[in-house]
Amino acid sequence: MTRRRSEPPAVAVGVDGRVYLSVFELDGVETLENATLAVGSRGTFFIGVAITAAERRRLLRSIRSASREAAAFIAGGRRWR
């Protein structure tokens, strides 16, 4: 059984390893308009949308496939002695 969250997650991790803090964790940010003012031009920011369970499963299959392919290229380039 899937548990429903009443609040969005406070952090997100990008595929590049960057960790993002939700702008809604910042003081005084309750709307997207406030978020743009709070973030301004400081650093990198990320705005995302939640995906469905079916989309999540499809995404994970694609990520597994892509990571296997990338690992195969790296492994294929190694010379065992």
N, C-alpha and C positions, 0 to 999 in steps of 0.2 A: 504494500500500500504506500502510495506517495504522500509525503507530508507536505501540506501547503504552508508557505511562508506568508506571514502577514506583512512583512517589510522586505524591501529589496536587499540584496546582499551589500555589505559595506565595502567589500573589496572584490576585485576581479584580477585574474592573471592572464596576460596576453601570451600568445604562442611564442613570442620573442623573449619571454621571461620577465617582462616588465610587470610590476604589480601596481594596480590602479586603485586609488581610494575613491569611493563614491563621493561626488561633490555634495550630496545631501547629508554627509557626515560633518560638513563644515558649518560653523555657527551662522545662523541667519539665512540658510539656504533651504527654502521650502518649495520653490518653483524653478522652472528652467530659466526664467528671466533672471532670478537671483543667482543661479548657477553661473551664467555667462559673466555676470559682474564679478563674482567671487573668483572665478578662474582667470579671467582677463587673458593676458598673453603669456602668463607664467607657465613654462614647461609644456609637457605633452598632456593631453587629456583624452578621455575616451567616453563616448556616449554609446550605450548599447541598448538592445532590447532583449527581453526574455524570449527563449525559444521553447517550443512545445516538446513534450517527451519524445514524440516521433522524430522531430527535427534533431533532437539531442542524440538519439540512437544513430540516425543517418550521419551526423557530424562525427561521432566517435568511430564509426566504421571507416569513414574517409580518412580521419587522422591516423588510425591504425594502419591503413593501407599505405598512406603517404610515408609514415615513419618506417615501415618495413622496406619500402622502395629506397628511401634515403639510406637506411642501414645497409642494404644490399650493395649500393654503389660504393659506400665506404669500405665495406668488407671486401668487395671485389677488387678494390685498389690496393689492398694490403698484400705483401709478399711474406709468406710464412717460411721461415728458415729452419 
